[in-house]
């Protein structure tokens, strides 16, 4: 479904990604892990056309994402839940969710999708009229994920969904990611929480200094000595 092929990318004269290649099959749950500064968020921004690669190409169902403007991604079926949530704090939860369904296809099914999304996130259903900026960090993350789902994506990108959350809320976000995956969505997640993310994904890639250095099934990488030493302190 998604193919990242030999991508170099960065910011101006600063190169961050070096010959990055990986793929995500339809209905897979794939995780990209790595330390701070490894290039995880840069990878997500490049997939979403917020950064243009200086080499390589990015294909989604054989369409070149790297040749599309960012706003077109929701039209082809890709939703990006960005690092830091990026909600509109002075708008209500419901208004933030409705902004996720502006493409013609999503807008036509907005009522049904909203009902489905609020079923997944009962806490948001109780607080639809609350201003997004007054919610806790965990609730804001739920709202950001729900907004992404409102576009009826084929694939959803999660960029550091557990960042800044308590251990309890982190577990809840990972549980919700698994539930969304069971609904049939393809997921690509970037995460610093290596242990929990590898435990729930189908496959994973390890990014180090802007390069893919390891790949394999999530639970197999959990037992990899290099991963244990580098990320788990074992």
NORJOFEN-V583497 format. One record per residue. PSI is psi in whole degrees, -180 to 180 (* if undefined). BURIAL is # if it has 24 or more other ideal C-beta (glycine too) atoms within 12 Angstrom, else .. Layout:
# NORJOFEN-V583497
PSI BURIAL
PSI BURIAL
This chain:
# NORJOFEN-V583497
-52 #
132 #
120 #
118 #
110 #
49 .
129 #
139 #
163 #
-156 .
105 .
-124 .
-3 .
111 .
131 .
-40 #
138 #
105 #
46 .
127 #
133 #
170 #
159 #
120 #
161 .
133 .
14 .
158 #
105 #
138 #
140 #
114 #
158 #
166 #
172 .
134 .
6 .
-21 #
16 #
-52 #
-36 #
-39 #
-46 #
-43 #
-33 #
-40 #
-37 #
8 #
16 #
-24 #
137 #
130 #
146 #
-13 .
152 .
-173 #
158 #
121 #
137 #
112 #
45 .
10 .
137 .
104 .
-34 #
-6 #
5 .
148 #
154 .
-38 #
-16 .
-14 .
-39 #
-30 #
-35 #
-9 #
21 #
127 #
139 #
117 #
102 #
160 #
135 #
4 .
-48 #
46 .
169 #
101 .
-27 .
10 .
156 .
167 .
-47 #
-41 #
-40 #
-41 #
-41 #
-30 #
-19 #
-6 #
56 #
-14 .
153 #
-43 .
-44 .
-38 #
-36 .
-26 .
21 .
-45 #
-48 .
-39 .
-40 #
-41 #
-42 .
-46 .
-43 #
-24 #
-35 .
-31 #
75 #
-28 .
-36 #
-34 #
-38 .
-22 .
33 #
-31 #
-1 .
143 #
135 .
-35 #
-12 .
0 .
162 #
168 .
-42 #
-40 #
-37 #
-38 #
-41 #
-41 #
-40 #
-41 #
-45 #
-39 #
-41 #
-40 #
-25 #
-19 #
0 #
57 #
158 #
-31 #
141 #
136 #
123 #
121 #
105 #
58 #
-22 #
3 #
123 #
6 .
156 #
161 .
-38 .
-45 .
-32 #
-45 #
-39 .
-41 #
-41 #
-36 #
-42 .
-38 #
-42 #
-40 #
-41 #
-39 #
-41 #
-23 .
-7 .
4 .
146 #
136 #
134 #
119 #
134 #
129 #
142 #
-22 #
83 #
-46 #
-50 #
-38 #
-39 #
-29 #
-24 #
-10 #
166 #
-52 #
165 #
156 #
143 #
124 #
129 #
121 #
42 .
10 #
145 #
121 #
-19 #
152 #
156 #
-177 #
145 .
-49 #
-27 .
-40 .
-29 #
-29 #
-1 .
129 #
-38 .
-42 .
-43 #
-46 .
-41 .
-36 .
-27 #
-3 .
29 .
* .
